[in-house]
Amino acid sequence: MSSKIRDYNKLAVDILNELGGENNIVTVSRCATRLRLVTQHTPDHAKENIAKLPGVITVVEKGGQIQVVIGTHVDKVYNAFTQLINTDKKVTNDNKANILNRVIATMSAVFAPFVYVLAASGILQGILILIKLAFPEFESTSTYKIFDFISWAPFFFLPIFIAITASQHFRCNIYIAVACCAALLSPTWTKLAELIKAGTEIDLFGIALSETPYNSTVLPPLFLVWLLSYLERFLEPRLHSIIKPLLMPLICLVIMVPSTLIAIGPITANAAHYIANGYNWIVNLAPFIAGGLIGAVWQVLVIFGVHWGITPVITENINQYGQDSFQAFQTIAVIGQVGAALGFYIKTKTQEMKGISLSAFITGLFGITEPAIYGVNLRFKKPFIYGCICASLGGIVAGFFTPYYYTYAALPGPLTIVNAIKPDNMSSFFGVAIGSAIALIGPVILIQIFGTGETIQDNFNNPKTINNQDDNPKILLDEVDITSPMTGHALPLSEVPDPAFSQKLMGEGIAIEPTDNHVYAPFDAKVTAVFENSKHAIGLTLDNGVELLIHVGIDTVNLTNNEFAYHVELHQKVKKGDLLISFNPEAIKQAGYPLITPIIIVNTDQYQFISLTDKTEVTVDDIIFKIKQ
């Protein structure tokens, strides 16, 4: 845990100075625990220096943002920070600067919510591949045909998914966006596009149309929704409220769909073709160099949040050619970090890190490397480096086999290696399998030889038993019991998909995946933190002195469409069992955000013993914490 800070003005000044002053700040915002900053550039050593400041827990650079994790006092630091800069100017500048950061942030916001749907479809395709290899006659059955179209449906209707998430990101009407993108997938347009391709000239308002089909495309629906958001904002103040509900979708449909067929679609689709062809040219020229480079740097791109930028290239390759080499090498890069987590688990002597690294290894098997990267590998540096080195070697070796993926894997990893199988090109699978073996086993061996990067202090650090270093030792009081603020499935913090919580940087606690939609006061308390824009979290100071943060969902600070409702106010005194927050689980899930709710003891360092419940299902009557001060 970081040292405590009460001089929030000084902390704000120090952060601003480390980031190069006001002129380097593009935008500033905050969530429940983090100060989120976008800068023109990041000064050398700024992240490291800010992370050392009193009151800062850690610094994460993600999605084009520098996220300074502070905790429940972030509102005070944010208020102090905004007094130091011209916030109006910063909002204006955001429209002109950091184009790359905005593009990457957009890609992340658009694809992250439905990536697991695509991953599940990819795994289903892999299963079908294995069944066909074992039973070739299965391919001719109606059962195969049904599951085959099920597995391809999310990719075929990808523009619909993009319409949903992009409309939320660009803040336009989701139903109008879906209607416009659905028109592009109309069977009638598909037939017209085939006629155009065969030589028939078809025009709209006298303008000849392109043969572009829009199923499985990324850039055409993305740009359509982006421009739609500007059209809606233009029409909003100009349409009378009585006729607006009807005229708004009518005008948007008759403008945006033809505009896409005439210009937006052909231009963006051709751009995707050229980008994909450029990458393929490099791969065809020297596949082993491409494999080594992707294996070495892919997980570095994940750290910086820019990995979503490659998605249009991958989907375009699959859509246009039925194969893609990038994901073959990408899989090897992912497995390098999985192997590093496994090697760490075998080598480490601390039970706490064994649990974290084993959990990270297991999630890595499903292609999810963030727990491995933030929870283990990057934290101790050596495992991350070993993982990148071995993934690079694996990519080089695989490159000599010219490997491809023949189905899209949204979360490439060990389970998706079967996507490289094609009966008439089995060398593709062998290349990925050999490269993956090198990436998996290599870090395990290197960590056993050269160590995990842990220090002696790390080996003696156990978050559940806090050794106080204060001059005045804490007095042991009677045990205090804290009940659950919600009903649901209890999880360890290590399974929370956010490093600030999973690494216990915010403090000790547990997480609950709720089965209802209410948050109740677990003890008599005072409300000490609220978040008016999103209403997704609440801070409490219990009458027994425990400072509690209840954070409903992950990254739900982005939700501002009444998904949450407060039933209390800041500084209000509440009794145990009082209703604090209610929320709409379906709306949150549809927006693509996990409902996993971390419940954190923010002032963990004030207690010598914290015992967590071992129950997997809890209600508001169940004790989740036993605390001794």
C-alpha positions in Angstrom: 0.0 0.0 0.0 1.2 3.5 -0.6 1.9 6.0 2.1 -1.0 8.2 3.1 -1.4 11.7 1.8 -3.5 14.6 3.1 -1.9 17.4 1.1 -3.9 16.8 -2.1 -2.9 20.2 -3.6 0.7 19.2 -3.4 0.1 15.8 -4.9 -1.8 17.4 -7.8 1.0 19.9 -8.4 3.6 17.1 -8.3 1.7 15.0 -10.8 1.3 18.0 -13.1 5.0 18.8 -12.9 6.0 15.2 -13.7 3.8 15.3 -16.8 5.4 18.4 -18.2 3.0 21.1 -17.0 -0.4 22.4 -18.2 0.6 22.7 -21.9 1.2 19.0 -22.1 -2.2 18.0 -20.7 -4.9 17.3 -23.3 -7.7 16.0 -21.1 -8.3 15.1 -17.5 -11.0 13.0 -16.0 -11.5 10.6 -13.0 -13.3 7.5 -12.0 -13.8 5.9 -8.6 -10.1 5.3 -7.9 -8.1 6.8 -10.8 -7.1 10.1 -12.2 -7.2 9.6 -15.9 -5.0 11.9 -18.1 -4.3 12.2 -21.8 -1.0 14.0 -22.6 0.6 15.3 -25.8 3.6 13.1 -24.9 4.8 11.2 -21.8 8.0 12.7 -20.3 10.8 10.2 -19.5 10.4 8.5 -16.2 7.2 10.3 -15.5 5.3 7.1 -14.8 8.0 5.8 -12.4 8.3 9.2 -10.6 4.5 9.6 -10.2 4.2 6.0 -8.8 6.7 7.0 -6.1 4.7 10.0 -4.9 3.0 9.7 -1.5 -0.6 8.8 -2.0 -0.2 7.2 -5.4 -0.8 3.4 -5.5 0.4 2.7 -9.0 0.4 4.2 -12.6 -1.2 2.3 -15.5 -0.8 3.5 -19.1 -3.7 2.1 -21.0 -5.9 3.0 -24.0 -4.0 6.2 -24.6 -4.5 7.3 -21.0 -2.1 7.7 -18.1 -4.2 6.3 -15.2 -2.9 7.4 -11.7 -4.4 5.0 -9.2 -5.0 6.9 -6.0 -8.0 5.3 -4.3 -11.2 6.8 -2.8 -9.5 10.1 -2.3 -9.1 10.6 -6.0 -11.9 13.2 -6.0 -9.9 15.5 -3.8 -6.8 15.1 -6.1 -9.0 15.6 -9.2 -10.5 18.8 -7.8 -7.1 20.1 -6.9 -5.7 19.2 -10.3 -8.5 20.9 -12.3 -7.8 24.1 -10.3 -4.3 24.1 -11.9 -5.3 23.9 -15.5 -7.8 25.5 -17.9 -10.3 22.6 -18.2 -12.3 24.3 -21.0 -9.2 24.5 -23.1 -8.4 20.8 -22.4 -11.8 19.7 -23.6 -11.5 21.7 -26.8 -8.0 20.4 -27.5 -9.1 16.8 -27.2 -10.8 17.2 -30.6 -7.6 18.3 -32.2 -4.7 16.3 -30.6 -3.6 12.8 -29.9 -5.3 11.3 -32.9 -3.6 8.0 -32.4 -4.7 7.8 -28.8 -8.2 8.5 -29.7 -8.2 5.9 -32.5 -6.9 3.2 -30.1 -9.3 4.2 -27.4 -12.1 3.9 -29.9 -11.0 0.5 -31.1 -10.9 -0.7 -27.5 -14.3 0.7 -26.6 -15.9 -0.8 -29.7 -14.4 -4.3 -29.6 -13.8 -5.1 -25.9 -17.5 -5.5 -25.0 -18.1 -8.3 -27.5 -14.7 -9.9 -27.7 -15.8 -12.9 -25.6 -18.6 -13.6 -28.0 -16.2 -13.7 -30.9 -13.8 -15.8 -28.8 -16.6 -18.4 -28.0 -17.4 -18.6 -31.7 -13.8 -19.1 -32.6 -13.5 -21.9 -30.1 -16.6 -23.5 -31.5 -15.0 -23.4 -35.0 -11.9 -25.0 -33.5 -14.0 -27.8 -32.0 -15.7 -28.4 -35.4 -12.2 -28.6 -37.1 -11.1 -31.3 -34.6 -14.3 -33.3 -35.1 -13.9 -33.1 -38.9 -10.4 -34.4 -38.6 -11.4 -37.3 -36.5 -14.7 -38.0 -38.4 -14.5 -36.7 -42.0 -18.0 -37.8 -42.7 -19.3 -35.4 -40.1 -18.9 -32.5 -42.4 -21.7 -33.7 -44.6 -24.3 -34.0 -41.8 -27.0 -31.4 -41.1 -25.7 -31.2 -37.5 -22.3 -29.9 -38.7 -24.0 -27.4 -41.0 -26.1 -26.0 -38.2 -23.2 -25.6 -35.8 -21.1 -24.2 -38.6 -23.5 -21.4 -39.3 -23.9 -20.8 -35.5 -20.1 -20.4 -35.2 -19.9 -17.9 -38.1 -23.0 -15.9 -37.2 -21.2 -13.3 -35.0 -18.6 -12.7 -37.6 -21.1 -12.3 -40.4 -23.2 -9.9 -38.4 -20.1 -8.1 -37.0 -21.4 -4.7 -38.2 -24.4 -5.1 -35.9 -22.1 -5.6 -32.9 -20.1 -2.6 -33.9 -23.2 -0.5 -34.3 -24.2 -1.3 -30.7 -20.8 -0.5 -29.1 -19.8 2.3 -31.4 -23.1 4.1 -30.8 -22.4 4.0 -27.1 -18.9 5.3 -27.6 -19.9 8.1 -29.9 -23.1 8.8 -27.9 -25.7 8.4 -30.6 -29.0 6.5 -30.8 -28.2 2.8 -30.7 -31.4 1.8 -32.5 -30.8 4.1 -35.4 -27.2 2.9 -35.6 -28.3 -0.7 -35.7 -30.9 0.0 -38.4 -28.3 1.7 -40.6 -25.8 -1.2 -40.3 -28.5 -3.8 -40.7 -29.4 -2.2 -44.0 -25.9 -2.9 -45.2 -26.4 -6.6 -44.4 -29.6 -6.9 -46.3 -29.8 -10.0 -48.6 -31.0 -7.6 -51.3 -27.8 -5.6 -51.2 -25.8 -8.8 -51.2 -27.4 -9.9 -54.4 -27.0 -6.4 -55.9 -23.3 -6.4 -55.0 -22.9 -9.8 -56.7 -24.5 -8.4 -59.9 -22.2 -5.4 -59.8 -19.2 -7.8 -59.4 -20.5 -9.8 -62.4 -20.5 -6.6 -64.6 -24.0 -5.2 -64.1 -24.0 -1.4 -63.5 -26.2 -0.3 -60.7 -26.5 3.3 -59.7 -27.9 5.4 -56.9 -29.0 9.0 -57.9 -26.9 8.4 -61.0 -23.8 7.5 -59.1 -22.4 4.0 -59.9 -22.2 1.8 -56.8 -19.3 -0.3 -55.7 -19.5 -4.1 -55.3 -18.5 -3.9 -51.7 -20.3 -6.4 -49.4 -20.5 -5.4 -45.7 -20.8 -8.7 -43.8 -17.9 -9.2 -41.4 -16.5 -5.7 -42.1 -15.1 -3.4 -39.5 -14.3 0.1 -40.8 -17.5 0.8 -42.9 -19.9 0.4 -39.9 -17.5 2.1 -37.6 -17.2 5.2 -39.8 -20.9 5.1 -40.5 -21.8 5.3 -36.7 -19.1 8.0 -36.2 -20.6 10.3 -38.8 -24.1 9.4 -37.7 -23.2 10.9 -34.3 -22.5 14.2 -35.9 -25.6 14.1 -38.0 -27.7 13.4 -34.9 -26.1 16.3 -33.0 -26.8 18.6 -36.0 -30.5 17.5 -36.2 -31.2 17.5 -32.4 -31.8 21.2 -31.9 -33.4 21.7 -35.3 -36.3 19.2 -35.0 -39.4 20.0 -33.0 -39.9 17.6 -30.1 -43.3 16.5 -31.4 -42.0 15.1 -34.7 -38.4 14.4 -33.6 -39.0 10.7 -32.6 -40.1 9.9 -36.2 -38.1 12.3 -38.3 -34.7 11.7 -36.6 -34.5 8.0 -37.6 -36.1 8.7 -41.0 -33.6 11.4 -41.9 -30.6 9.5 -40.5 -31.5 6.3 -42.5 -32.1 8.1 -45.8 -28.8 10.0 -45.5 -26.4 7.6 -43.8 -27.2 4.3 -45.7 -27.0 5.8 -49.2 -23.9 7.8 -48.1 -22.2 4.6 -47.0 -23.1 2.8 -50.2 -21.8 5.6 -52.4 -18.7 6.8 -50.5 -18.1 5.8 -46.8 -18.3 2.0 -47.5 -16.1 1.8 -50.6 -13.4 4.2 -49.2 -13.1 2.5 -45.8 -13.3 -1.0 -47.2 -10.6 -0.3 -49.7 -8.5 1.3 -47.0 -8.8 -1.9 -45.0 -7.8 -3.9 -48.1 -4.7 -1.9 -48.7 -3.6 -2.1 -45.0 -4.1 -5.8 -44.9 -2.3 -6.3 -48.2 0.6 -4.2 -47.0 1.0 -6.4 -43.9 0.6 -9.6 -46.0 3.4 -8.3 -48.4 5.8 -8.0 -45.5 4.8 -11.5 -44.2 5.3 -13.1 -47.6 8.6 -11.4 -48.0 10.1 -12.6 -44.7 7.6 -14.6 -42.5 10.2 -15.5 -39.9 11.1 -11.8 -39.3 7.4 -11.0 -39.0 6.9 -13.9 -36.5 9.9 -12.8 -34.4 8.8 -9.2 -34.3 5.2 -9.9 -33.4 6.3 -12.5 -30.8 8.6 -9.9 -29.2 6.4 -6.8 -29.1 2.7 -7.9 -29.1 2.3 -8.1 -25.4 4.1 -4.7 -25.1 1.4 -3.3 -27.3 -1.2 -4.9 -24.9 0.4 -3.0 -22.0 0.1 0.3 -23.8 -3.5 -0.5 -24.9 -2.8 -0.1 -28.6 -3.4 -3.8 -29.5 -6.9 -3.2 -30.7 -5.6 -1.2 -33.6 -4.7 -4.4 -35.5 -8.2 -5.8 -35.4 -9.4 -4.4 -38.8 -6.3 -6.0 -40.4 -7.1 -9.4 -39.0 -10.8 -9.4 -39.7 -10.1 -8.1 -43.3 -7.6 -10.9 -43.9 -10.2 -13.5 -42.7 -13.0 -11.9 -44.7 -11.0 -11.4 -47.9 -8.6 -14.4 -48.0 -10.1 -16.9 -45.5 -6.8 -16.9 -43.6 -4.6 -14.6 -41.4 -1.0 -15.0 -40.3 -1.0 -12.3 -37.7 -3.1 -14.3 -35.2 -0.8 -17.3 -35.7 2.1 -15.3 -34.4 -0.1 -13.4 -31.9 -1.0 -16.7 -30.3 2.7 -17.5 -29.7 3.2 -14.1 -28.1 0.3 -14.7 -25.7 1.6 -18.2 -24.8 5.0 -16.6 -24.0 3.3 -14.7 -21.1 1.3 -17.8 -20.1 4.6 -19.8 -19.8 6.2 -17.0 -17.8 3.3 -17.1 -15.3 3.6 -20.9 -15.1 7.4 -20.6 -14.5 6.8 -18.1 -11.8 4.3 -20.4 -10.1 6.8 -23.2 -10.0 9.7 -21.1 -8.8 8.1 -18.7 -6.2 8.2 -19.5 -2.5 5.4 -17.3 -1.3 1.9 -18.7 -1.1 0.3 -15.5 -2.0 2.2 -15.2 -5.3 1.7 -18.9 -6.0 -2.1 -18.2 -5.9 -1.9 -15.1 -8.1 0.4 -16.7 -10.7 -1.6 -19.9 -10.9 -4.8 -17.9 -11.4 -3.0 -15.8 -14.1 -1.8 -19.0 -15.8 -5.3 -20.5 -15.9 -6.9 -17.3 -17.3 -4.0 -17.2 -19.8 -5.1 -20.5 -21.2 -8.2 -18.7 -22.5 -6.1 -16.0 -24.1 -6.6 -13.4 -21.4 -3.1 -12.2 -20.4 -3.8 -9.1 -18.4 -3.8 -10.9 -15.0 -0.4 -12.5 -16.0 1.1 -9.3 -17.2 -0.1 -6.9 -14.5 -0.3 -9.4 -11.6 3.0 -11.2 -12.1 5.2 -10.8 -15.1 5.5 -7.0 -15.5 5.4 -6.5 -11.7 8.7 -8.5 -11.4 10.0 -7.6 -14.9 12.1 -10.7 -15.5 9.1 -13.0 -16.3 7.8 -10.5 -18.8 11.1 -10.2 -20.5 11.6 -14.0 -20.7 8.1 -14.4 -22.1 8.8 -11.9 -24.9 12.2 -13.4 -25.7 10.8 -16.9 -26.0 7.8 -15.8 -27.9 10.1 -14.0 -30.4 12.1 -17.2 -30.8 8.9 -19.2 -31.2 7.6 -16.8 -33.8 10.9 -17.0 -35.8 10.7 -20.8 -35.8 7.0 -20.8 -36.7 7.7 -18.3 -39.5 9.6 -21.0 -41.5 6.3 -23.0 -41.7 4.3 -20.0 -43.0 1.5 -20.4 -40.5 -2.0 -19.1 -40.8 -5.2 -19.1 -38.8 -8.2 -20.1 -40.9 -10.9 -18.8 -38.4 -10.9 -15.7 -36.3 -9.8 -16.0 -32.7 -10.9 -13.0 -30.7 -8.7 -14.2 -27.8 -5.8 -16.1 -29.3 -4.1 -18.5 -26.9 -3.4 -22.2 -26.2 -7.1 -23.1 -26.9 -7.1 -21.6 -30.3 -4.1 -23.3 -31.8 -6.5 -25.7 -33.6 -7.6 -22.6 -35.7 -4.3 -23.2 -37.6 -5.4 -26.6 -38.8 -6.2 -27.1 -42.5 -6.0 -30.6 -44.0 -4.2 -29.4 -47.2 -1.7 -27.3 -45.2 -0.9 -29.1 -42.0 2.5 -27.4 -41.8 0.6 -24.3 -40.7 -0.6 -26.1 -37.5 2.9 -27.7 -37.0 4.5 -24.3 -37.1 2.1 -22.7 -34.6 2.4 -25.8 -32.3 6.2 -25.8 -32.3 6.4 -22.0 -31.9 3.9 -22.2 -29.0 5.9 -25.0 -27.3 9.0 -22.9 -27.4 7.1 -19.9 -26.0 5.5 -21.9 -23.2 8.5 -24.0 -22.1 11.2 -21.4 -22.6 10.2 -19.0 -19.9 9.7 -21.8 -17.4 13.3 -22.9 -17.9 14.7 -19.4 -17.8 12.9 -18.5 -14.6 14.1 -21.7 -12.9 17.7 -20.7 -13.9 17.7 -17.0 -13.5 14.9 -16.5 -10.9 11.6 -14.7 -10.7 12.8 -11.2 -10.0 11.3 -11.2 -6.5 13.2 -9.5 -3.6 13.5 -10.7 -0.1 10.9 -8.0 0.9 8.5 -9.5 -1.6 8.9 -13.0 -0.1 7.8 -11.8 3.3 4.9 -9.6 2.1 1.5 -11.1 2.9 -1.4 -8.7 2.4 -3.7 -10.7 4.8 -1.4 -10.1 7.8 -0.1 -6.6 8.0 3.0 -5.9 10.0 2.7 -2.3 11.2 5.7 -0.1 10.9 4.2 2.9 12.8 6.0 4.2 15.8 2.8 3.6 17.8 1.8 -0.1 17.4 -1.9 -0.8 16.9 -3.8 -2.1 19.9 -5.5 -5.4 19.4 -9.3 -5.0 19.8 -12.1 -7.5 19.7 -12.8 -9.0 16.4 -15.2 -7.0 14.2 -17.5 -8.7 11.7 -18.6 -7.1 8.4 -21.5 -8.6 6.5 -21.9 -8.6 2.7 -23.4 -5.5 1.1 -25.0 -7.7 -1.7 -26.1 -11.2 -2.6 -24.1 -13.2 -5.1 -21.2 -15.4 -5.9 -18.0 -14.6 -3.9 -14.6 -14.5 -5.7 -11.1 -13.7 -4.6 -9.7 -10.4 -5.7 -7.1 -12.2 -7.9 -10.0 -13.1 -10.3 -11.0 -9.4 -10.8 -10.1 -8.3 -14.4 -8.5 -5.1 -13.2 -4.9 -5.0 -11.9 -5.6 -2.2 -9.3 -8.0 -4.6 -7.6 -6.5 -8.0 -8.5 -3.1 -7.0 -7.1 -4.7 -5.6 -4.0 -3.2 -2.2 -4.7 -6.3 -0.6 -3.3 -6.4 -2.9 -0.2 -7.6 -6.2 1.0 -11.1 -7.4 0.1 -13.2 -9.8 -1.9 -15.3 -9.5 -5.0 -19.0 -10.5 -5.5 -20.7 -11.2 -8.8 -24.2 -10.1 -7.9 -27.4 -12.1 -8.4 -29.7 -9.2 -7.6 -29.5 -5.5 -8.2 -29.1 -3.8 -4.8 -26.2 -2.7 -2.6 -26.9 -2.4 1.1 -25.0 -0.9 4.0 -23.0 -3.7 5.7 -22.6 -1.7 8.9 -23.7 1.5 10.5 -21.7 4.1 8.5 -21.2 7.5 7.0 -21.2 8.0 3.2 -17.8 9.5 2.4 -17.5 9.2 -1.4 -20.1 9.3 -4.2 -19.6 9.5 -8.0 -22.4 11.6 -9.4 -21.9 11.1 -13.1 -22.0 7.3 -13.1 -23.2 6.4 -9.6 -21.3 3.1 -10.0 -19.5 3.1 -6.6 -19.7 4.4 -3.1 -17.3 5.0 -0.2 -18.2 4.3 3.4 -16.6 5.0 6.7 -18.1 2.5 9.1 -18.7 3.4 12.7 -16.0 1.0 13.7 -13.4 2.9 11.6 -13.2 0.6 8.6 -13.1 2.5 5.3 -14.9 0.5 2.6 -15.1 1.0 -1.2 -17.9 -0.8 -3.0 -17.3 -0.7 -6.8 -20.1 -2.2 -8.8 -18.7 -3.6 -12.0 -15.4 -3.1 -13.8 -14.8 0.2 -15.8 -18.5 1.1 -15.2 -17.4 4.7 -14.6 -18.0 4.9 -18.4 -21.8 4.3 -17.9 -23.8 7.5 -17.5 -27.2 6.5 -18.9 -28.9 5.9 -15.6 -27.7 2.3 -15.2 -27.1 3.1 -11.5 -29.2 5.0 -8.9 -28.1 6.3 -5.5 -30.5 6.1 -2.6 -28.3 8.0 -0.2 -26.3 11.3 -0.3 -22.7 12.3 0.5 -22.1 12.7 4.3 -25.4 10.9 5.1 -25.4 8.6 8.1 -26.8 5.1 7.2 -27.8 2.1 9.3 -26.9 -1.5 8.6 -29.2 -2.8 5.9 -30.1 0.6 4.4 -30.3 0.6 0.5 -27.3 2.4 -1.0 -27.3 1.7 -4.7 -29.6 0.0 -7.2 -28.6 -0.9 -10.7 -29.8 -2.4 -14.0 -27.7 -5.6 -14.5 -29.0 -6.2 -18.0 -28.1 -2.7 -19.2 -24.6 -3.0 -17.7 -24.1 -6.4 -19.4 -25.4 -5.2 -22.7 -22.9 -2.4 -22.5 -20.2 -5.0 -22.2 -19.0 -4.4 -18.7 -18.5 -7.2 -16.1 -20.7 -7.0 -13.0 -17.9 -8.3 -10.7 -18.0 -6.0 -7.7 -14.8 -5.5 -5.6 -15.4 -4.7 -2.0 -12.2 -3.2 -0.6 -11.0 -2.3 2.9 -9.2 0.9 1.8 -7.4 1.4 5.1 -6.1 -2.2 5.2 -2.8 -1.0 6.7 -4.5 -0.1 9.9 -5.4 -3.7 10.8 -3.2 -6.5 11.8 -5.6 -9.3 10.9 -8.2 -9.6 8.2 -10.0 -12.9 7.6 -12.0 -13.4 4.4 -15.0 -15.6 4.1 -14.5 -19.0 2.4 -18.1 -19.1 1.2 -18.7 -19.1 -2.6 -22.3 -17.9 -2.3 -23.1 -15.0 0.1 -26.2 -13.0 1.1 -26.5 -9.7 3.0 -26.7 -11.8 6.2 -23.3 -13.5 5.7 -20.1 -12.3 7.2 -17.4 -11.6 4.6 -14.7 -9.9 6.8 -13.5 -10.6 10.3 -11.1 -7.8 11.3 -8.8 -7.2 14.3 -7.2 -3.8 14.7 
